Amino acid sequence: MESKKSAPEALSPSLLADEIAELKKEKNAVIMAHYYQRDEVKEIADFIGDSLALARKAAQTDADVIVMCGVHFMGETAKILCPDRTVLIPDPEAGCSLADSCDPEEFGKFVAEHPDHTVISYVNTSAAVKALTDIVVTSGNARKIVESLPADEKIIFGPDHNLGEYINSVTGRRMLLWNGACHVHDRFSLEGIARLKKEHPGAKVLVHPECRRPLQIIADKVGSTAALLDFARADEAKEYIVVTESGILFDMQRECPEKTFIPAPAEDTECQCNECDYMKMITLRKLRDCLRDGKPEIHVDPEVARKALRPIERMLELS
């Protein structure tokens, strides 16, 4: 006789949230969530932020356990900054298309071909790529850090080609760019945004610098996720077309309930949104299981972590 599989446990979001709160207290854990996470995950997080803010918070926390509700490289960054803490990620398959576009071995060859260049890597990279780097940057501090270097300094910038092209355009630099991209930001539809602009002529266009250059050019504001949120808070417009991962709309609407935020569409879908499949892999159930079981845990090779730590610290120092 065949055995029947037990039905999956059915718990409401509120019951899962209560269980997570108890486990968090029991384990002395802190829950960190990126802006692109599911709304219900952000609602119970202790801290919500972009990559830079999450790195800073990880470096400052006194919790025994850090639960990183984001993608894998964010967990690695937290572990490198906090080697004596347990760093968990609710789904180890939550990767990053941008980080995947920069193979450490291939990037190492590229760096070796240009030995007189300072290597700047976007935080959206593996620990192994960070270990090949002089300075790590985020979209929020890349311009400031590049401008802090001598004007004649030769620079390799990777892996995001769109962000690197944007930094070149606003600084007048001629950095050598690795040809990587984020699958979310690289597929926004210029035609779709133009159509939305006709339908909402008073709306301002907010664009993440990981988007392609034509979208940057039509933007009223180009900036990191946190910078776009800050702009929406301070600006007087009532409508905004948001050209970044749609998870940020939850935070924008919560911060500015009197305003309207319209997600920009992708080129390859009729859906009026653009989501990161990897970010959305984290669920309340996975978060509960992760805290309860103490796994999956993030580990970084000690030698790789040692080499990657300094460029991350330089990012925090120069921000």
FIZA-642431 format. One record per atom (N, C-alpha, C, O): x, y, z; residue in one letter. Coordinates in steps of 0.05 Angstrom, whole numbers, plus 5000, padded with zeros to 4 digits. Atoms other than C-alpha are relative to their C-alpha. Example, Ala and Ser with C-alpha at 12.3 -4.5 7.8 and 13.67 -1.06 7.14 Angstrom:
# FIZA-642431
501849765000A 524649105156A 501850245000A 503950245013A 498449764999S 527349795143S 498550225014S 499550445018S 
//
This chain:
# FIZA-642431
501749765000M 500050005000M 501850255000M 503650275016M 498349765002E 502850684980E 499450185023E 497150225031E 500449814978S 504051165036S 499250274988S 500150364967S 500949745009K 500551835030K 501950225011K 502750215034K 498449774990K 504652465033K 498350185017K 495950235012K 501549834983S 502652905089S 499550274987S 501250374972S 500749755012A 499153545069A 501850225011A 502650215034A 498349784990P 503354175074P 498750155022P 496250195023P 501049854977E 502654555138E 498650264991E 499750404974E 501449765008A 497455105131A 499950205024A 498550155043A 499949804980L 498955715173L 499550274987L 500550334966L 500649745010S 496356415163S 502550185003S 504350125019S 497749824997P 501456985153P 500250115028P 502550155038P 499849894972S 499657255222S 501149805019S 502649875037S 498950204982L 501056595256L 503049954994L 504549915013L 497150025007L 507656525218L 501650235012L 503750195022L 498749764990A 509457235238A 500449985030A 502550055041A 499850034970D 507957075312D 502249795006D 503849835025D 498050214995E 512256445308E 502850114994E 504750055009E 497449875007I 517956835275I 500950185022I 503250195029I 499349824978A 517657355330A 501049855025A 502949945038A 499150164977E 518356815384E 502849884994E 504549895012E 497550125007L 524056475348L 502250215000L 504550155008L 498049785001K 527657135337K 500950075028K 503350115033K 499349934972K 527357285411K 501749775012K 503749825026K 498650244989E 529556575429E 502949984990E 504749915005E 497450035013K 535556595381K 501750255002K 504050244993K 498649745001N 537557325392N 500850064971N 503150114965N 499649965028A 536657425318A 499050274991A 497250385003A 501049765013V 535758035274V 499349934971V 500849784958V 500950065027I 531958005209I 500450254983I 499350464989I 499449785019M 534558445152M 498749944973M 498949714963M 501450045026A 530558535088A 500750224980A 500750454987A 499649815022H 532158865022H 497350114991H 495349994995H 502449875010Y 527159344992Y 498449834980Y 496049874978Y 501350155021Y 525658844937Y 498649745010Y 497649594995Y 501350244989Q 523058304985Q 497050024999Q 495950244994Q 502950004999R 515858094990R 499050195022R 500450225042R 501149814981D 511458585028D 499849885028D 500550015048D 500550124973E 509758095084E 502649945014E 502749935039E 497450044987V 517157955096V 501050275011V 502150285033V 499149744991K 518758695101K 498450105024K 499550245042K 501649914978E 513058795149E 501049905027E 500550025048E 499050114974I 516458355202I 503050035003I 504149955023I 497149964999A 523658555187A 500750205021A 499250395026A 499049804981D 527658925240D 501350234985D 501450464996D 498749795015F 531159315186F 499649954970F 499949734961F 500450025029I 529559465113I 501950214987I 502250434997I 498249815013G 534659775066G 501049904973G 500349684964G 498650085024D 538759755003D 502649855007D 503149815031D 497650164995S 545359374996S 501950145019S 503050015037S 498249854983L 549459925028L 499050015029L 500549965048L 501249984973A 544760015087A 500149735014A 500649725038A 499950264988L 544459265099L 502849935009L 503249815030L 497250054993A 552059215099A 500750165025A 502050055044A 499449844976R 552559785149R 498749885025R 499949875046R 501550114977K 547259485194K 501249745010K 501449695034K 498850254993A 550558805192A 502650055016A 503149915035A 497549944986A 557159115214A 499550105028A 501350095045A 500649874974Q 553759455273Q 498549825019Q 498549875044Q 501850154983T 549058915300T 501549855021T 503749765018T 498950164979D 550258565365D 498449745003D 498649595023D 501650254999A 545357995349A 501949764995A 503949794982A 498550245004D 547957285351D 499549884972D 501249754960D 500850115026V 544257105287V 499050224982V 497350384990V 501049825020I 543257515224I 498549844979I 499749664967I 501650135021V 537657285178V 499850204977V 498550414980V 499949825023M 538857605110M 497849934980M 498049734965M 502250045020C 532357655070C 500750174976C 499950404973C 499149875024G 535557835005G 501249784982G 500249554982G 498850205017V 539957474955V 502849925011V 503850045030V 497750144988H 546157054966H 502450185006H 503650165027H 497649844996F 551557584957F 499750185025F 501650265038F 500549844976M 548258005012M 500649845025M 501749955044M 499250174978G 548957425060G 503049975003G 504149975025G 497050025000E 556257345040E 501250255012E 503150245028E 498949754990T 557558075053T 499750035030T 501550115044T 500450004971A 554458025122A 501949815015A 502949885036A 498250204987K 558557405138K 502950105000K 504450065020K 497349895002I 565057745115I 500450215022I 502550235034I 499849784980L 563558345160L 499649895029L 500650025048L 500650104973C 561257905219C 500749705001C 498949535003C 499250285002P 565357255216P 499349835025P 499149595023P 500650144976D 563657075288D 497049975005D 496149855025D 502950034997R 556057115277R 499049784981R 500349724961R 501350185018T 551456605247T 498350164980T 496650324988T 501549855020V 548756875181V 498349794984V 499449604973V 501950195013L 542556515152L 498750144976L 498450394976L 501649905023I 538956595086I 497749814996I 498249564994I 502350185001P 531856315081P 499949824975P 498849604976P 499950175024D 533056045010D 502750034987D 503350244976D 497349985011P 540155894987P 500050024969P 502150094957P 500249975029E 537755884914E 499450294992E 499350344968E 500549715007A 536256634918A 502650134991A 504050245008A 497549895011G 541856854873G 499750274989G 497950424997G 500149735012C 543157464830C 501049984972C 503349894967C 499250025028S 543357504755S 502450184994S 504150114977S 497749835004L 548258084759L 502649885011L 504649884997L 497750144989A 553057714805A 500849774982A 503249714979A 499450235017D 552457114760D 501350084973D 502649914960D 498849915025S 554557534700S 502950065002S 504250144982S 497249944996C 561457614730C 501449765012C 501549745037C 498650244991D 565156954735D 502750085012D 504250224999D 497549924987P 570957024784P 502549944983P 504450104982P 497650085016E 575956654739E 500350194976E 502550284970E 499949835023E 574157064678E 500650295007E 502150434994E 499449734990F 574157714717F 502950035009F 504150245004F 497150004992G 580957534746G 501850034976G 503850174978G 498349985024K 583757454676K 499850294989K 501950404980K 500449735009F 580858134657F 501650205016F 502950385006F 498449834982V 584058464718V 503049964994V 504550164994V 497150055005A 590758124703A 500950134974A 503350194971A 499349875026E 590558414632E 500450305003E 501550434985E 499849714995H 590359124662H 501150045028H 499750145046H 498849994973P 595259104721P 500350285012P 500650305036P 499649724990D 595759864726D 497350135007D 497250375011D 502649894995H 588259954740H 499149945028H 499549725039H 501450044975T 584560044805T 497449854994T 496049924975T 502450175006V 578959524809V 497850085019V 498050055043V 502449934985I 572159764831I 497849804993I 497249774969I 502150195005S 566759234838S 497550085015S 497550175038S 502749954989Y 559359334850Y 499649795022Y 500649575020Y 500550194978V 556859014914V 498549754991V 498649545004V 501550235012N 552458564871N 501949804987N 501849764963N 498150195010T 558158064863T 500549795021T 499949835045T 499350224981S 560557414895S 502350095017S 503750285010S 497749954982A 565557414952A 502649964984A 504550114989A 497650055015A 570657134903A 500750234982A 503150294978A 499449765016V 569957744857V 500950235018V 502750385011V 499249794982K 570358214916K 502949965009K 504350165014K 497350054992A 576857874935A 502050094979A 504450114985A 498249905021L 579758114868L 499950304997L 501050424978L 500949725002T 577458824882T 501650185019T 502550095040T 498849804983D 580559454910D 497950155017D 498450205041D 502249864986I 574059814928I 497449884991I 496949854967I 502750075007V 566959564931V 498250255001V 498750435018V 501849775000V 561360054914V 497149904998V 496649674991V 502850055005T 553760074913T 499050224981T 500550414974T 501149795018S 549260474866S 499750265015S 499750475002S 500349754985G 548460974922G 502550155005G 502550405009G 497549864994N 555761134932N 502149984978N 504350084981N 498150055021A 559160934867A 501150264989A 503650294985A 499049755010R 559561644840R 501950145019R 504050235011R 498449874979K 562261924905K 502849875002K 504850015004K 497550154997I 567561384910I 501850044975I 504250084978I 498449965024V 569761444837V 501250285000V 503550324993V 499149725000E 570262204844E 502150055022E 503650255020E 497949964979S 574562124907S 502849914990S 504849985003S 497550095011L 579961804864L 501250214981L 499750374970L 498749815018P 585062214824P 498749994972P 498049784962P 501349985026A 582262454757A 501349834979A 500049744960A 498650155021D 587562084718D 500349705007D 501749554994D 499750284991E 586861424756E 498649814980E 496349864972E 501150205017K 585660824711K 498349815016K 499249715037K 502050154984I 579560434734I 498749784983I 497949834960I 501850225010I 576259764719I 497550015017I 497750025042I 502550004985F 568959774738F 498349764991F 497849714967F 501650235006G 564759144742G 498149935022G 498450035045G 500650115026P 560258794734P 497850154984P 497450084961P 502349895013D 554459254717D 500750214979D 501750434986D 499249825022H 555659584649H 498250255000H 499350474995H 501849765000N 549560044655N 500750195022N 500950445017N 499149824978L 551660314723L 502750134993L 503050374998L 497449895008G 558760394698G 499850214979G 501250424981G 500449805021E 556460764636E 498850265012E 499550485004E 501249774987Y 552261224680Y 502150165016Y 502350405014Y 497949874985I 558161374726I 502050144981I 502850364987I 498349875020N 562561514666N 498750264989N 500150464986N 501449775012S 557261994639S 499950245019S 500050475010S 500349784981V 556662404703V 502650095012V 502850315024V 497449924989T 563962414722T 502150074979T 504150194985T 498149955022G 567362474654G 502349795000G 504349834986G 497950215000R 571461844670R 499749824975R 497849834961R 500150205022R 573161304620R 500849735011R 502749615003R 499450264987M 572960694664M 499649774980M 497949784962M 500550245015L 573760014632L 497849845013L 497849795037L 502550124989L 567059664640L 499849704993L 500249624971L 500850285004W 565458934650W 497249994989W 495550154997W 502650005013N 559458734608N 498049825014N 497249615004N 502050144985G 554658494661G 497550165003G 497550414998G 502549864997A 547458674675A 498149855019A 498349615022A 502150114983C 541558564722C 497649934982C 496850104966C 502250095018H 535958164688H 497550165004H 495850184986H 502349834995V 530758614720V 500450284988V 498750364971V 499649725009H 533659304706H 500650024970H 500250234958H 499249995028D 536159124637D 497749964981D 498149994957D 502250075018R 529358944610R 497650195001R 495550124991R 502249815000F 525059554624F 499550114972F 501450134956F 500849915026S 521259804564S 499950304997S 498350435011S 500149715006L 522760504538L 497350084989L 496250284996L 502649945012E 516460474496E 497749995021E 495950165020E 502050024979G 512360254556G 500050245018G 497950335027G 499849764983I 514960824598I 498950254986I 497650414998I 501049775016A 513461324542A 497049994999A 495750205001A 502950025000R 506361054539R 498850095027R 496850235028R 501049924973L 505461134614L 500350305004L 498650435016L 499649714998K 508261844609K 497850154986K 496950364995K 502249875014K 502862014558K 497449985016K 495850175017K 502450044984E 497561724604E 500150165026E 498050245037E 499649854974H 500462094665H 502150224995H 504350205004H 498149795008P 503662734637P 501450145024P 503550255020P 498849864977G 504963014707G 501849825016G 503149925035G 498450194985A 508562394731A 503050044995A 503850094973A 497149995002K 516062414745K 501049724997K 499949535008K 498950265006V 520361844721V 502549955017V 504450115016V 497950074981L 524861524774L 501449754989L 500249544986L 498550215014V 530361084744V 502449915017V 504050085026V 497650114987H 535460624777H 502350004980H 501949944956H 497849995019P 542460694746P 500949734989P 502649724971P 499550265013E 542659944731E 498449974974E 498849784959E 501550005025C 537760104675C 501750104977C 503850234981C 498549925024R 540060224604R 500050304996R 498350445006R 499549715003R 542660904583R 497550164989R 497050375000R 502349845009P 536461124543P 497950065022P 496750275022P 501949954977L 532161044606L 501250205019L 499750365031L 498849804983Q 537161434647Q 499650284989Q 499250475004Q 500249745013I 536762004597I 497350135003I 497150375006I 502749894998I 529162084602I 499250045029I 497050145034I 500750004972A 529262044678A 499950295012A 501450465004A 499949764983D 527362614725D 501949975023D 503050165033D 498150064979K 531562274777K 501249724995K 499849534991K 498550255002V 536961734770V 501249965028V 502650135038V 498850044974G 538961414836G 499549725010G 498049564998G 500350264987S 539560804880S 497249975011S 495650165011S 502650054989T 533460484910T 499350195023T 497250315024T 500449824977A 534260884974A 499850294991A 498250445002A 500149735010A 535561524935A 497450064987A 496350294989A 502649965013L 529261434894L 497850035021L 495950195018L 502049984978L 525261334959L 500350275013L 498250405019L 499649734988D 528361964989D 498950224982D 497750414992D 501049805019F 526762354926F 496950025001F 495850245001F 502950014999A 519462134928A 499050135026A 496950275025A 500849884975R 519062345001R 500050314999R 498250445008R 499549724999A 521763044988A 498750164977A 498250404979A 501049865024D 518863204919D 497150075002D 495649955018D 502749904998E 512363564907E 498149884980E 495749924981E 501850135019A 509663154849A 498149805014A 498749715036A 502050184989K 503662714860K 500049724988K 498949534999K 499950255013E 505162154811E 502949944991E 504450134984E 497350085007Y 511461764795Y 499949734984Y 498549554992Y 499650255014I 513361234744I 502649885010I 504750015007I 497750114985V 518160774781V 501449794983V 500249584977V 498650185018V 523460434738V 502249865017V 504649915013V 498250184985T 526559944787T 498249775009T 495849765004T 501650234991E 524359284819E 497650095016E 497850265033E 502549904991S 517159354838S 499649975030S 497750085041S 500350024971G 518159154911G 500250265015G 499150295036G 499649754986I 520159864928I 497350165001I 497150345017I 502549855000L 513060104912L 498549975027L 497250165036L 501150044974F 510759814979F 501150215019F 499650335034F 498749814982D 515760255016D 499350294992D 498950465010D 500749735009M 514260864973M 497250075008M 496650295017M 502849944993Q 506760804984Q 499650035030Q 498050195039Q 500149984971R 507760695059R 501050275010R 499950395028R 498849744992E 512161315064E 498550244990E 498450455002E 501449775014C 507961745017C 497249914992C 496649884969C 502750115006P 500661505022P 498350184982P 496450084970P 501649815016E 498062124987E 500950014971E 499750154955E 498949995027K 502161994924K 499449734985K 498749534998K 500550235017T 501261504866T 502649914987T 504150074975T 497550125011F 506961034845F 499249794979F 497849604985F 500750175022I 506460684778I 502449834991I 504549944984I 497750175008P 510960084762P 500450014970P 498549994955P 499350015028A 514560104696A 499949724990A 500749535004A 500250275011P 513459504650P 502649904988P 504450064981P 497750125013A 518659024623A 499449974970A 497149974962A 500450035029E 519758924549E 498749744992E 497349724972E 500850275009D 518258184548D 497449905014D 497049665015D 502450084986T 511658184586T 497950214997T 498550454996T 502249805000E 504858514584E 499350095028E 497750275032E 500549944972C 504858534659C 501150285007C 503450354999C 499149734993Q 505259244687Q 501749985026Q 501050105046Q 498250024977C 510959064734C 502649884991C 502849794968C 497450135007N 518058804736N 501249915027N 502250085042N 499150104974E 520058354793E 502549834997E 503049714976E 497650184999C 526457984813C 499049745011C 498249715034C 500950274992D 524757244815D 501649915024D 500549775042D 498350104978Y 530657124862Y 499150135027Y 498949995047Y 500849874976M 528457644913M 497449895011M 497049865035M 502650094992K 521457374914K 500049715009K 497949605016K 499850274991M 523956674931M 499849985030M 499149775041M 500250004970I 524056875005I 497150035008I 495850224999I 502749994990T 517456725039T 500050005031T 502049945043T 500350014970L 514856765111L 500649725010L 501849685030L 499550284991R 514856005115R 502949935000R 503949815019R 497250065001K 522055955092K 501550155021K 503550055033K 498749844979L 523956505140L 499649865028L 501549855044L 500650144975R 520556135198R 501749755002R 503049695023R 498550254999D 523855475179D 503050055004D 504449915019D 497249924998C 530655815173C 500750065029C 502849975039C 499549934972L 530256105243L 499749765018L 501349725036L 500550244983R 527455465273R 502349804998R 503249695018R 498150215005D 532655005241D 502950095001D 504849935001D 497249905000G 538755465241G 501449954974G 503949924974G 498950055026K 539855345167K 498050084979K 495650104985K 497350015011P 541355465110P 501850225010P 501050455013P 498049814989E 547655805137E 501950084978E 502749924961E 498149905019I 552256245096I 502849955010I 503550025033I 497250044993H 559556045096H 501750124977H 501050114954H 498149895020V 565356405061V 502849895006V 503649905030V 497350104996D 572256105051D 501650215015D 501650455007D 498549804984P 576756445103P 501950174985P 502250414990P 498149845016E 582056655053E 498650194981E 499550424978E 501649825017V 576856935005V 498950235017V 498950465009V 501249804983A 573557295063A 502150215009A 501550455010A 497849824992R 580257585085R 500650214978R 500950444984R 499449825023K 581557875016K 497750184994K 498150414985K 502349845007A 574458125007A 499350205021A 497950405015A 500849824978L 573958465074L 501050294996L 499550485000L 498949735002R 578559055059R 498550174979R 497850404986R 501549845018P 574959294996P 497250075010P 496150295003P 502649934988I 568259255033I 500350215021I 498750405022I 499549804980E 571159645091E 500650274987E 499850484997E 499449745014R 573760175042R 497450124990R 497150374991R 502649905008M 566660235015M 498650145023M 497650365020M 501449894976L 563960365085L 501550265009L 500350455018L 498549774992E 569660855100E 499550244981E 499450474991E 500349795019L 568661255036L 497250094995L 496850294981L 502849935004S 561061275038S 499250255016S 497050345014S 
//
